[in-house]
């Protein structure tokens, strides 16, 4: 057999093998991507209820923190006024 023909046959077999392998990999990737496509689920009522409770809790904490801040401002104001007033005479 002529060496050029043998080289051509080897190259042809390698090319066909590579095309077949790459085709199989491509088909596998496409099927895998189709199967892993996430479906959008509607939120569960339990999760909505928990989120509502969490939101109410955060709102309640915010109100309490504001009350604490107001009390601190009031206390600081009273202490400042007391420092400005003269002490009782002896």
QUIQUIJO-V586483 format. One record per pair of residues at least 12 apart in sequence whose C-alpha atoms are under 8 Angstrom apart, sorted by the first residue. I is the first residue (numbers start at 0). GAP is how many residues later the second one is. D is the distance in whole Angstrom. If there is no record, write none. Layout:
I_GAP_D ; I_GAP_D
This chain:
none
